[in-house]
Amino acid sequence: MAKTGMDDLFGQIPQGGALYGEAAAVSVPAIKGPPVHTPDTIRAIMLDLLAEASAAKVMPWDAADLRYHTAMYPYYAEWLKGGEGDRLMALFKAEMDRLNAPVDHVGPNWRDLWGLAA
């Protein structure tokens, strides 16, 4: 077979030995695990959600986000000691009441908080 300027049957010409010679440098992203939380990071999450809810005139989240935030907020509160978690939880619940969070869109653990039957 005569050389036609192609080094393989598909017309690809290896660039600087990339086909069989030297290995091309490949950037491999670092593998990240789940975030490592501390009371400070949990406090920041809780305060951000509380600030977003407090600033809103109507519910700022769609049904999926509302369900997630209301399901997770009580667990976040457990991270904070000395009554801080309970205080933030009460403030968040007050905001959910003010915004008339739909009962069918909140986390299932909120039915007890609102005194509703399961």
Backbone atoms as SQL, in Angstrom:
CREATE TABLE atoms (id INTEGER PRIMARY KEY, chain TEXT, resi INTEGER, resn TEXT, atom TEXT, x REAL, y REAL, z REAL);
INSERT INTO atoms VALUES
  (1, 'A', 1, 'MET', 'N', 0.851, -1.161, 0.000),
  (2, 'A', 1, 'MET', 'CA', 0.000, 0.000, 0.000),
  (3, 'A', 1, 'MET', 'C', 0.900, 1.227, 0.000),
  (4, 'A', 2, 'ALA', 'N', 0.647, 2.136, -0.854),
  (5, 'A', 2, 'ALA', 'CA', 1.474, 3.335, -0.979),
  (6, 'A', 2, 'ALA', 'C', 1.102, 4.340, 0.093),
  (7, 'A', 3, 'LYS', 'N', 2.076, 5.092, 0.561),
  (8, 'A', 3, 'LYS', 'CA', 1.854, 6.129, 1.557),
  (9, 'A', 3, 'LYS', 'C', 1.114, 7.287, 0.915),
  (10, 'A', 4, 'THR', 'N', 0.004, 7.686, 1.513),
  (11, 'A', 4, 'THR', 'CA', -0.769, 8.809, 0.979),
  (12, 'A', 4, 'THR', 'C', -0.853, 9.952, 1.985),
  (13, 'A', 5, 'GLY', 'N', -0.006, 9.930, 2.983),
  (14, 'A', 5, 'GLY', 'CA', -0.073, 10.966, 4.011),
  (15, 'A', 5, 'GLY', 'C', -0.944, 10.567, 5.182),
  (16, 'A', 6, 'MET', 'N', -1.555, 9.380, 5.098),
  (17, 'A', 6, 'MET', 'CA', -2.370, 8.900, 6.205),
  (18, 'A', 6, 'MET', 'C', -1.632, 7.757, 6.876),
  (19, 'A', 7, 'ASP', 'N', -1.620, 7.798, 8.220),
  (20, 'A', 7, 'ASP', 'CA', -0.922, 6.750, 8.952),
  (21, 'A', 7, 'ASP', 'C', -1.845, 5.611, 9.364),
  (22, 'A', 8, 'ASP', 'N', -3.150, 5.770, 9.222),
  (23, 'A', 8, 'ASP', 'CA', -4.040, 4.648, 9.506),
  (24, 'A', 8, 'ASP', 'C', -5.181, 4.644, 8.483),
  (25, 'A', 9, 'LEU', 'N', -6.030, 3.642, 8.556),
  (26, 'A', 9, 'LEU', 'CA', -7.092, 3.485, 7.572),
  (27, 'A', 9, 'LEU', 'C', -8.189, 4.541, 7.679),
  (28, 'A', 10, 'PHE', 'N', -8.257, 5.224, 8.819),
  (29, 'A', 10, 'PHE', 'CA', -9.323, 6.190, 9.036),
  (30, 'A', 10, 'PHE', 'C', -8.876, 7.627, 8.804),
  (31, 'A', 11, 'GLY', 'N', -7.685, 7.810, 8.302),
  (32, 'A', 11, 'GLY', 'CA', -7.214, 9.137, 7.965),
  (33, 'A', 11, 'GLY', 'C', -6.638, 9.919, 9.129),
  (34, 'A', 12, 'GLN', 'N', -6.450, 9.272, 10.264),
  (35, 'A', 12, 'GLN', 'CA', -5.894, 9.959, 11.424),
  (36, 'A', 12, 'GLN', 'C', -4.376, 9.939, 11.363),
  (37, 'A', 13, 'ILE', 'N', -3.783, 11.064, 11.604),
  (38, 'A', 13, 'ILE', 'CA', -2.335, 11.168, 11.635),
  (39, 'A', 13, 'ILE', 'C', -1.928, 11.403, 13.084),
  (40, 'A', 14, 'PRO', 'N', -1.164, 10.488, 13.657),
  (41, 'A', 14, 'PRO', 'CA', -0.759, 10.681, 15.053),
  (42, 'A', 14, 'PRO', 'C', 0.047, 11.964, 15.210),
  (43, 'A', 15, 'GLN', 'N', -0.246, 12.701, 16.254),
  (44, 'A', 15, 'GLN', 'CA', 0.432, 13.966, 16.518),
  (45, 'A', 15, 'GLN', 'C', 1.539, 13.742, 17.531),
  (46, 'A', 16, 'GLY', 'N', 2.743, 13.854, 17.119),
  (47, 'A', 16, 'GLY', 'CA', 3.894, 13.763, 18.018),
  (48, 'A', 16, 'GLY', 'C', 3.990, 12.478, 18.790),
  (49, 'A', 17, 'GLY', 'N', 3.666, 11.383, 18.166),
  (50, 'A', 17, 'GLY', 'CA', 3.804, 10.094, 18.840),
  (51, 'A', 17, 'GLY', 'C', 2.641, 9.760, 19.745),
  (52, 'A', 18, 'ALA', 'N', 1.516, 10.445, 19.600),
  (53, 'A', 18, 'ALA', 'CA', 0.394, 10.229, 20.499),
  (54, 'A', 18, 'ALA', 'C', -0.270, 8.871, 20.300),
  (55, 'A', 19, 'LEU', 'N', -0.075, 8.247, 19.123),
  (56, 'A', 19, 'LEU', 'CA', -0.750, 6.983, 18.886),
  (57, 'A', 19, 'LEU', 'C', -0.051, 5.817, 19.587),
  (58, 'A', 20, 'TYR', 'N', 1.235, 5.656, 19.349),
  (59, 'A', 20, 'TYR', 'CA', 1.938, 4.524, 19.943),
  (60, 'A', 20, 'TYR', 'C', 3.122, 4.942, 20.788),
  (61, 'A', 21, 'GLY', 'N', 3.546, 6.150, 20.654),
  (62, 'A', 21, 'GLY', 'CA', 4.760, 6.577, 21.335),
  (63, 'A', 21, 'GLY', 'C', 4.484, 7.068, 22.738),
  (64, 'A', 22, 'GLU', 'N', 4.897, 8.266, 22.974),
  (65, 'A', 22, 'GLU', 'CA', 4.783, 8.828, 24.320),
  (66, 'A', 22, 'GLU', 'C', 3.320, 8.979, 24.721),
  (67, 'A', 23, 'ALA', 'N', 3.084, 8.817, 25.991),
  (68, 'A', 23, 'ALA', 'CA', 1.724, 8.932, 26.505),
  (69, 'A', 23, 'ALA', 'C', 1.332, 10.400, 26.575),
  (70, 'A', 24, 'ALA', 'N', 0.107, 10.678, 26.216),
  (71, 'A', 24, 'ALA', 'CA', -0.400, 12.044, 26.304),
  (72, 'A', 24, 'ALA', 'C', -0.697, 12.364, 27.764),
  (73, 'A', 25, 'ALA', 'N', -0.437, 13.596, 28.139),
  (74, 'A', 25, 'ALA', 'CA', -0.729, 14.026, 29.513),
  (75, 'A', 25, 'ALA', 'C', -2.239, 14.103, 29.679),
  (76, 'A', 26, 'VAL', 'N', -2.747, 13.429, 30.689),
  (77, 'A', 26, 'VAL', 'CA', -4.172, 13.411, 30.955),
  (78, 'A', 26, 'VAL', 'C', -4.399, 14.019, 32.324),
  (79, 'A', 27, 'SER', 'N', -5.286, 14.978, 32.374),
  (80, 'A', 27, 'SER', 'CA', -5.622, 15.610, 33.643),
  (81, 'A', 27, 'SER', 'C', -6.757, 14.828, 34.282),
  (82, 'A', 28, 'VAL', 'N', -6.514, 14.269, 35.437),
  (83, 'A', 28, 'VAL', 'CA', -7.519, 13.500, 36.154),
  (84, 'A', 28, 'VAL', 'C', -7.994, 14.350, 37.326),
  (85, 'A', 29, 'PRO', 'N', -9.283, 14.660, 37.376),
  (86, 'A', 29, 'PRO', 'CA', -9.771, 15.468, 38.486),
  (87, 'A', 29, 'PRO', 'C', -9.649, 14.716, 39.803),
  (88, 'A', 30, 'ALA', 'N', -9.421, 15.452, 40.860),
  (89, 'A', 30, 'ALA', 'CA', -9.336, 14.843, 42.182),
  (90, 'A', 30, 'ALA', 'C', -10.699, 14.263, 42.547),
  (91, 'A', 31, 'ILE', 'N', -10.692, 13.110, 43.152),
  (92, 'A', 31, 'ILE', 'CA', -11.934, 12.482, 43.575),
  (93, 'A', 31, 'ILE', 'C', -12.355, 13.133, 44.880),
  (94, 'A', 32, 'LYS', 'N', -13.565, 13.654, 44.865),
  (95, 'A', 32, 'LYS', 'CA', -14.088, 14.314, 46.055),
  (96, 'A', 32, 'LYS', 'C', -15.128, 13.425, 46.704),
  (97, 'A', 33, 'GLY', 'N', -15.097, 13.396, 47.986),
  (98, 'A', 33, 'GLY', 'CA', -16.113, 12.676, 48.727),
  (99, 'A', 33, 'GLY', 'C', -17.207, 13.640, 49.136),
  (100, 'A', 34, 'PRO', 'N', -18.100, 13.170, 49.966),
  (101, 'A', 34, 'PRO', 'CA', -19.155, 14.065, 50.449),
  (102, 'A', 34, 'PRO', 'C', -18.538, 15.174, 51.294),
  (103, 'A', 35, 'PRO', 'N', -19.209, 16.316, 51.377),
  (104, 'A', 35, 'PRO', 'CA', -18.643, 17.403, 52.169),
  (105, 'A', 35, 'PRO', 'C', -18.546, 17.002, 53.633),
  (106, 'A', 36, 'VAL', 'N', -17.518, 17.469, 54.275),
  (107, 'A', 36, 'VAL', 'CA', -17.341, 17.206, 55.696),
  (108, 'A', 36, 'VAL', 'C', -17.935, 18.390, 56.434),
  (109, 'A', 37, 'HIS', 'N', -18.982, 18.127, 57.196),
  (110, 'A', 37, 'HIS', 'CA', -19.657, 19.211, 57.896),
  (111, 'A', 37, 'HIS', 'C', -19.159, 19.344, 59.322),
  (112, 'A', 38, 'THR', 'N', -19.219, 20.556, 59.781),
  (113, 'A', 38, 'THR', 'CA', -18.913, 20.903, 61.161),
  (114, 'A', 38, 'THR', 'C', -20.095, 21.722, 61.666),
  (115, 'A', 39, 'PRO', 'N', -20.180, 21.962, 62.951),
  (116, 'A', 39, 'PRO', 'CA', -21.245, 22.843, 63.427),
  (117, 'A', 39, 'PRO', 'C', -21.237, 24.207, 62.717),
  (118, 'A', 40, 'ASP', 'N', -20.067, 24.701, 62.363),
  (119, 'A', 40, 'ASP', 'CA', -19.994, 25.995, 61.667),
  (120, 'A', 40, 'ASP', 'C', -20.598, 25.929, 60.269),
  (121, 'A', 41, 'THR', 'N', -20.327, 24.849, 59.524),
  (122, 'A', 41, 'THR', 'CA', -20.889, 24.744, 58.173),
  (123, 'A', 41, 'THR', 'C', -22.398, 24.517, 58.234),
  (124, 'A', 42, 'ILE', 'N', -22.844, 23.742, 59.212),
  (125, 'A', 42, 'ILE', 'CA', -24.281, 23.497, 59.382),
  (126, 'A', 42, 'ILE', 'C', -24.982, 24.795, 59.766),
  (127, 'A', 43, 'ARG', 'N', -24.379, 25.546, 60.680),
  (128, 'A', 43, 'ARG', 'CA', -24.945, 26.838, 61.081),
  (129, 'A', 43, 'ARG', 'C', -25.079, 27.756, 59.868),
  (130, 'A', 44, 'ALA', 'N', -24.063, 27.782, 59.023),
  (131, 'A', 44, 'ALA', 'CA', -24.097, 28.632, 57.826),
  (132, 'A', 44, 'ALA', 'C', -25.234, 28.211, 56.894),
  (133, 'A', 45, 'ILE', 'N', -25.430, 26.918, 56.709),
  (134, 'A', 45, 'ILE', 'CA', -26.523, 26.427, 55.862),
  (135, 'A', 45, 'ILE', 'C', -27.865, 26.865, 56.440),
  (136, 'A', 46, 'MET', 'N', -28.027, 26.661, 57.748),
  (137, 'A', 46, 'MET', 'CA', -29.289, 27.006, 58.393),
  (138, 'A', 46, 'MET', 'C', -29.573, 28.501, 58.307),
  (139, 'A', 47, 'LEU', 'N', -28.554, 29.316, 58.550),
  (140, 'A', 47, 'LEU', 'CA', -28.736, 30.769, 58.499),
  (141, 'A', 47, 'LEU', 'C', -29.029, 31.246, 57.078),
  (142, 'A', 48, 'ASP', 'N', -28.397, 30.631, 56.076),
  (143, 'A', 48, 'ASP', 'CA', -28.667, 30.992, 54.679),
  (144, 'A', 48, 'ASP', 'C', -30.117, 30.677, 54.304),
  (145, 'A', 49, 'LEU', 'N', -30.589, 29.493, 54.684),
  (146, 'A', 49, 'LEU', 'CA', -31.969, 29.125, 54.382),
  (147, 'A', 49, 'LEU', 'C', -32.950, 30.028, 55.118),
  (148, 'A', 50, 'LEU', 'N', -32.644, 30.324, 56.368),
  (149, 'A', 50, 'LEU', 'CA', -33.504, 31.199, 57.159),
  (150, 'A', 50, 'LEU', 'C', -33.547, 32.598, 56.555),
  (151, 'A', 51, 'ALA', 'N', -32.408, 33.111, 56.129),
  (152, 'A', 51, 'ALA', 'CA', -32.356, 34.446, 55.519),
  (153, 'A', 51, 'ALA', 'C', -33.143, 34.474, 54.210),
  (154, 'A', 52, 'GLU', 'N', -33.019, 33.413, 53.413),
  (155, 'A', 52, 'GLU', 'CA', -33.751, 33.347, 52.140),
  (156, 'A', 52, 'GLU', 'C', -35.255, 33.324, 52.391),
  (157, 'A', 53, 'ALA', 'N', -35.678, 32.531, 53.373),
  (158, 'A', 53, 'ALA', 'CA', -37.107, 32.463, 53.690),
  (159, 'A', 53, 'ALA', 'C', -37.594, 33.788, 54.283),
  (160, 'A', 54, 'SER', 'N', -36.800, 34.398, 55.144),
  (161, 'A', 54, 'SER', 'CA', -37.195, 35.655, 55.790),
  (162, 'A', 54, 'SER', 'C', -37.336, 36.791, 54.789),
  (163, 'A', 55, 'ALA', 'N', -36.500, 36.805, 53.766),
  (164, 'A', 55, 'ALA', 'CA', -36.522, 37.875, 52.768),
  (165, 'A', 55, 'ALA', 'C', -37.662, 37.715, 51.767),
  (166, 'A', 56, 'ALA', 'N', -38.259, 36.541, 51.720),
  (167, 'A', 56, 'ALA', 'CA', -39.275, 36.257, 50.707),
  (168, 'A', 56, 'ALA', 'C', -40.661, 36.727, 51.137),
  (169, 'A', 57, 'LYS', 'N', -41.426, 37.191, 50.162),
  (170, 'A', 57, 'LYS', 'CA', -42.834, 37.543, 50.397),
  (171, 'A', 57, 'LYS', 'C', -43.738, 36.342, 50.105),
  (172, 'A', 58, 'VAL', 'N', -43.274, 35.481, 49.215),
  (173, 'A', 58, 'VAL', 'CA', -43.961, 34.227, 48.915),
  (174, 'A', 58, 'VAL', 'C', -42.920, 33.110, 48.984),
  (175, 'A', 59, 'MET', 'N', -43.389, 31.888, 49.009),
  (176, 'A', 59, 'MET', 'CA', -42.490, 30.746, 49.137),
  (177, 'A', 59, 'MET', 'C', -41.399, 30.803, 48.066),
  (178, 'A', 60, 'PRO', 'N', -40.114, 30.852, 48.482),
  (179, 'A', 60, 'PRO', 'CA', -39.035, 31.004, 47.503),
  (180, 'A', 60, 'PRO', 'C', -38.609, 29.707, 46.816),
  (181, 'A', 61, 'TRP', 'N', -39.141, 28.570, 47.244),
  (182, 'A', 61, 'TRP', 'CA', -38.688, 27.287, 46.710),
  (183, 'A', 61, 'TRP', 'C', -39.833, 26.545, 46.030),
  (184, 'A', 62, 'ASP', 'N', -39.471, 25.754, 45.037),
  (185, 'A', 62, 'ASP', 'CA', -40.469, 24.892, 44.418),
  (186, 'A', 62, 'ASP', 'C', -40.750, 23.718, 45.361),
  (187, 'A', 63, 'ALA', 'N', -41.671, 22.852, 44.981),
  (188, 'A', 63, 'ALA', 'CA', -42.102, 21.766, 45.866),
  (189, 'A', 63, 'ALA', 'C', -40.946, 20.851, 46.277),
  (190, 'A', 64, 'ALA', 'N', -40.075, 20.503, 45.329),
  (191, 'A', 64, 'ALA', 'CA', -38.971, 19.582, 45.638),
  (192, 'A', 64, 'ALA', 'C', -37.975, 20.233, 46.605),
  (193, 'A', 65, 'ASP', 'N', -37.629, 21.484, 46.358),
  (194, 'A', 65, 'ASP', 'CA', -36.692, 22.172, 47.249),
  (195, 'A', 65, 'ASP', 'C', -37.302, 22.380, 48.637),
  (196, 'A', 66, 'LEU', 'N', -38.576, 22.731, 48.678),
  (197, 'A', 66, 'LEU', 'CA', -39.249, 22.919, 49.965),
  (198, 'A', 66, 'LEU', 'C', -39.245, 21.619, 50.762),
  (199, 'A', 67, 'ARG', 'N', -39.555, 20.535, 50.098),
  (200, 'A', 67, 'ARG', 'CA', -39.568, 19.234, 50.786),
  (201, 'A', 67, 'ARG', 'C', -38.168, 18.900, 51.307),
  (202, 'A', 68, 'TYR', 'N', -37.156, 19.143, 50.497),
  (203, 'A', 68, 'TYR', 'CA', -35.778, 18.851, 50.914),
  (204, 'A', 68, 'TYR', 'C', -35.383, 19.713, 52.113),
  (205, 'A', 69, 'HIS', 'N', -35.610, 21.019, 52.022),
  (206, 'A', 69, 'HIS', 'CA', -35.188, 21.918, 53.096),
  (207, 'A', 69, 'HIS', 'C', -35.927, 21.631, 54.398),
  (208, 'A', 70, 'THR', 'N', -37.228, 21.366, 54.299),
  (209, 'A', 70, 'THR', 'CA', -37.975, 21.091, 55.525),
  (210, 'A', 70, 'THR', 'C', -37.658, 19.710, 56.087),
  (211, 'A', 71, 'ALA', 'N', -37.262, 18.786, 55.241),
  (212, 'A', 71, 'ALA', 'CA', -36.853, 17.470, 55.746),
  (213, 'A', 71, 'ALA', 'C', -35.492, 17.540, 56.421),
  (214, 'A', 72, 'MET', 'N', -34.587, 18.359, 55.895),
  (215, 'A', 72, 'MET', 'CA', -33.218, 18.405, 56.412),
  (216, 'A', 72, 'MET', 'C', -33.041, 19.356, 57.595),
  (217, 'A', 73, 'TYR', 'N', -33.829, 20.416, 57.671),
  (218, 'A', 73, 'TYR', 'CA', -33.623, 21.440, 58.702),
  (219, 'A', 73, 'TYR', 'C', -33.610, 20.865, 60.119),
  (220, 'A', 74, 'PRO', 'N', -34.538, 19.959, 60.484),
  (221, 'A', 74, 'PRO', 'CA', -34.469, 19.387, 61.831),
  (222, 'A', 74, 'PRO', 'C', -33.183, 18.597, 62.089),
  (223, 'A', 75, 'TYR', 'N', -32.657, 17.951, 61.050),
  (224, 'A', 75, 'TYR', 'CA', -31.400, 17.217, 61.220),
  (225, 'A', 75, 'TYR', 'C', -30.229, 18.180, 61.389),
  (226, 'A', 76, 'TYR', 'N', -30.279, 19.276, 60.648),
  (227, 'A', 76, 'TYR', 'CA', -29.249, 20.302, 60.832),
  (228, 'A', 76, 'TYR', 'C', -29.287, 20.817, 62.268),
  (229, 'A', 77, 'ALA', 'N', -30.492, 21.038, 62.782),
  (230, 'A', 77, 'ALA', 'CA', -30.644, 21.597, 64.130),
  (231, 'A', 77, 'ALA', 'C', -30.000, 20.706, 65.194),
  (232, 'A', 78, 'GLU', 'N', -29.999, 19.408, 64.945),
  (233, 'A', 78, 'GLU', 'CA', -29.400, 18.484, 65.917),
  (234, 'A', 78, 'GLU', 'C', -27.890, 18.685, 66.062),
  (235, 'A', 79, 'TRP', 'N', -27.257, 19.279, 65.063),
  (236, 'A', 79, 'TRP', 'CA', -25.809, 19.499, 65.105),
  (237, 'A', 79, 'TRP', 'C', -25.425, 20.599, 66.090),
  (238, 'A', 80, 'LEU', 'N', -26.342, 21.520, 66.323),
  (239, 'A', 80, 'LEU', 'CA', -26.008, 22.693, 67.136),
  (240, 'A', 80, 'LEU', 'C', -26.472, 22.487, 68.575),
  (241, 'A', 81, 'LYS', 'N', -25.584, 22.711, 69.486),
  (242, 'A', 81, 'LYS', 'CA', -25.843, 22.452, 70.912),
  (243, 'A', 81, 'LYS', 'C', -26.227, 23.735, 71.637),
  (244, 'A', 82, 'GLY', 'N', -26.591, 23.573, 72.888),
  (245, 'A', 82, 'GLY', 'CA', -26.887, 24.720, 73.740),
  (246, 'A', 82, 'GLY', 'C', -28.168, 25.447, 73.358),
  (247, 'A', 83, 'GLY', 'N', -29.092, 24.760, 72.710),
  (248, 'A', 83, 'GLY', 'CA', -30.357, 25.365, 72.332),
  (249, 'A', 83, 'GLY', 'C', -30.315, 26.163, 71.041),
  (250, 'A', 84, 'GLU', 'N', -29.133, 26.336, 70.450),
  (251, 'A', 84, 'GLU', 'CA', -29.020, 27.107, 69.215),
  (252, 'A', 84, 'GLU', 'C', -29.804, 26.456, 68.079),
  (253, 'A', 85, 'GLY', 'N', -29.681, 25.145, 67.938),
  (254, 'A', 85, 'GLY', 'CA', -30.401, 24.432, 66.889),
  (255, 'A', 85, 'GLY', 'C', -31.904, 24.554, 67.062),
  (256, 'A', 86, 'ASP', 'N', -32.365, 24.432, 68.307),
  (257, 'A', 86, 'ASP', 'CA', -33.798, 24.552, 68.571),
  (258, 'A', 86, 'ASP', 'C', -34.296, 25.966, 68.262),
  (259, 'A', 87, 'ARG', 'N', -33.491, 26.969, 68.590),
  (260, 'A', 87, 'ARG', 'CA', -33.866, 28.362, 68.326),
  (261, 'A', 87, 'ARG', 'C', -33.982, 28.613, 66.815),
  (262, 'A', 88, 'LEU', 'N', -32.977, 28.130, 66.049),
  (263, 'A', 88, 'LEU', 'CA', -33.028, 28.302, 64.596),
  (264, 'A', 88, 'LEU', 'C', -34.182, 27.512, 63.986),
  (265, 'A', 89, 'MET', 'N', -34.455, 26.349, 64.539),
  (266, 'A', 89, 'MET', 'CA', -35.566, 25.533, 64.052),
  (267, 'A', 89, 'MET', 'C', -36.888, 26.267, 64.274),
  (268, 'A', 90, 'ALA', 'N', -37.058, 26.889, 65.451),
  (269, 'A', 90, 'ALA', 'CA', -38.285, 27.631, 65.742),
  (270, 'A', 90, 'ALA', 'C', -38.441, 28.820, 64.791),
  (271, 'A', 91, 'LEU', 'N', -37.338, 29.519, 64.499),
  (272, 'A', 91, 'LEU', 'CA', -37.391, 30.651, 63.574),
  (273, 'A', 91, 'LEU', 'C', -37.751, 30.189, 62.164),
  (274, 'A', 92, 'PHE', 'N', -37.167, 29.062, 61.745),
  (275, 'A', 92, 'PHE', 'CA', -37.454, 28.528, 60.410),
  (276, 'A', 92, 'PHE', 'C', -38.911, 28.082, 60.318),
  (277, 'A', 93, 'LYS', 'N', -39.401, 27.415, 61.362),
  (278, 'A', 93, 'LYS', 'CA', -40.802, 26.984, 61.378),
  (279, 'A', 93, 'LYS', 'C', -41.727, 28.196, 61.302),
  (280, 'A', 94, 'ALA', 'N', -41.381, 29.271, 62.017),
  (281, 'A', 94, 'ALA', 'CA', -42.193, 30.488, 61.966),
  (282, 'A', 94, 'ALA', 'C', -42.234, 31.061, 60.545),
  (283, 'A', 95, 'GLU', 'N', -41.116, 31.000, 59.849),
  (284, 'A', 95, 'GLU', 'CA', -41.083, 31.476, 58.459),
  (285, 'A', 95, 'GLU', 'C', -41.920, 30.579, 57.556),
  (286, 'A', 96, 'MET', 'N', -41.877, 29.276, 57.773),
  (287, 'A', 96, 'MET', 'CA', -42.695, 28.367, 56.968),
  (288, 'A', 96, 'MET', 'C', -44.177, 28.627, 57.226),
  (289, 'A', 97, 'ASP', 'N', -44.524, 28.911, 58.492),
  (290, 'A', 97, 'ASP', 'CA', -45.915, 29.254, 58.813),
  (291, 'A', 97, 'ASP', 'C', -46.307, 30.565, 58.134),
  (292, 'A', 98, 'ARG', 'N', -45.434, 31.568, 58.201),
  (293, 'A', 98, 'ARG', 'CA', -45.707, 32.878, 57.592),
  (294, 'A', 98, 'ARG', 'C', -45.898, 32.754, 56.083),
  (295, 'A', 99, 'LEU', 'N', -45.085, 31.911, 55.448),
  (296, 'A', 99, 'LEU', 'CA', -45.152, 31.734, 53.996),
  (297, 'A', 99, 'LEU', 'C', -46.221, 30.733, 53.566),
  (298, 'A', 100, 'ASN', 'N', -46.958, 30.195, 54.542),
  (299, 'A', 100, 'ASN', 'CA', -48.017, 29.212, 54.264),
  (300, 'A', 100, 'ASN', 'C', -47.492, 28.040, 53.436),
  (301, 'A', 101, 'ALA', 'N', -46.438, 27.428, 53.909),
  (302, 'A', 101, 'ALA', 'CA', -45.868, 26.267, 53.218),
  (303, 'A', 101, 'ALA', 'C', -46.936, 25.189, 53.076),
  (304, 'A', 102, 'PRO', 'N', -47.184, 24.727, 51.853),
  (305, 'A', 102, 'PRO', 'CA', -48.221, 23.697, 51.657),
  (306, 'A', 102, 'PRO', 'C', -47.851, 22.397, 52.368),
  (307, 'A', 103, 'VAL', 'N', -48.793, 21.885, 53.126),
  (308, 'A', 103, 'VAL', 'CA', -48.552, 20.683, 53.919),
  (309, 'A', 103, 'VAL', 'C', -48.108, 19.513, 53.052),
  (310, 'A', 104, 'ASP', 'N', -48.632, 19.409, 51.833),
  (311, 'A', 104, 'ASP', 'CA', -48.269, 18.283, 50.983),
  (312, 'A', 104, 'ASP', 'C', -46.911, 18.463, 50.311),
  (313, 'A', 105, 'HIS', 'N', -46.250, 19.605, 50.520),
  (314, 'A', 105, 'HIS', 'CA', -44.928, 19.845, 49.934),
  (315, 'A', 105, 'HIS', 'C', -43.802, 19.852, 50.954),
  (316, 'A', 106, 'VAL', 'N', -44.126, 19.782, 52.234),
  (317, 'A', 106, 'VAL', 'CA', -43.074, 19.803, 53.252),
  (318, 'A', 106, 'VAL', 'C', -42.639, 18.383, 53.574),
  (319, 'A', 107, 'GLY', 'N', -41.487, 18.284, 54.222),
  (320, 'A', 107, 'GLY', 'CA', -40.980, 16.981, 54.622),
  (321, 'A', 107, 'GLY', 'C', -41.942, 16.293, 55.575),
  (322, 'A', 108, 'PRO', 'N', -41.983, 14.967, 55.565),
  (323, 'A', 108, 'PRO', 'CA', -42.943, 14.231, 56.398),
  (324, 'A', 108, 'PRO', 'C', -42.761, 14.486, 57.891),
  (325, 'A', 109, 'ASN', 'N', -41.540, 14.835, 58.312),
  (326, 'A', 109, 'ASN', 'CA', -41.312, 15.093, 59.731),
  (327, 'A', 109, 'ASN', 'C', -41.993, 16.381, 60.198),
  (328, 'A', 110, 'TRP', 'N', -42.435, 17.220, 59.271),
  (329, 'A', 110, 'TRP', 'CA', -43.097, 18.472, 59.650),
  (330, 'A', 110, 'TRP', 'C', -44.543, 18.263, 60.031),
  (331, 'A', 111, 'ARG', 'N', -45.128, 17.147, 59.673),
  (332, 'A', 111, 'ARG', 'CA', -46.518, 16.902, 60.068),
  (333, 'A', 111, 'ARG', 'C', -46.619, 16.903, 61.577),
  (334, 'A', 112, 'ASP', 'N', -45.644, 16.325, 62.267),
  (335, 'A', 112, 'ASP', 'CA', -45.641, 16.342, 63.739),
  (336, 'A', 112, 'ASP', 'C', -45.433, 17.757, 64.274),
  (337, 'A', 113, 'LEU', 'N', -44.528, 18.513, 63.629),
  (338, 'A', 113, 'LEU', 'CA', -44.266, 19.883, 64.080),
  (339, 'A', 113, 'LEU', 'C', -45.514, 20.749, 64.007),
  (340, 'A', 114, 'TRP', 'N', -46.362, 20.491, 63.015),
  (341, 'A', 114, 'TRP', 'CA', -47.579, 21.265, 62.848),
  (342, 'A', 114, 'TRP', 'C', -48.781, 20.615, 63.520),
  (343, 'A', 115, 'GLY', 'N', -48.539, 19.476, 64.195),
  (344, 'A', 115, 'GLY', 'CA', -49.621, 18.806, 64.903),
  (345, 'A', 115, 'GLY', 'C', -50.650, 18.177, 63.980),
  (346, 'A', 116, 'LEU', 'N', -50.208, 17.699, 62.832),
  (347, 'A', 116, 'LEU', 'CA', -51.122, 17.073, 61.874),
  (348, 'A', 116, 'LEU', 'C', -51.029, 15.563, 61.983),
  (349, 'A', 117, 'ALA', 'N', -52.116, 14.889, 61.666),
  (350, 'A', 117, 'ALA', 'CA', -52.113, 13.427, 61.676),
  (351, 'A', 117, 'ALA', 'C', -51.260, 12.927, 60.525),
  (352, 'A', 118, 'ALA', 'N', -50.600, 11.801, 60.762),
  (353, 'A', 118, 'ALA', 'CA', -49.712, 11.229, 59.721),
  (354, 'A', 118, 'ALA', 'C', -50.472, 10.635, 58.586);
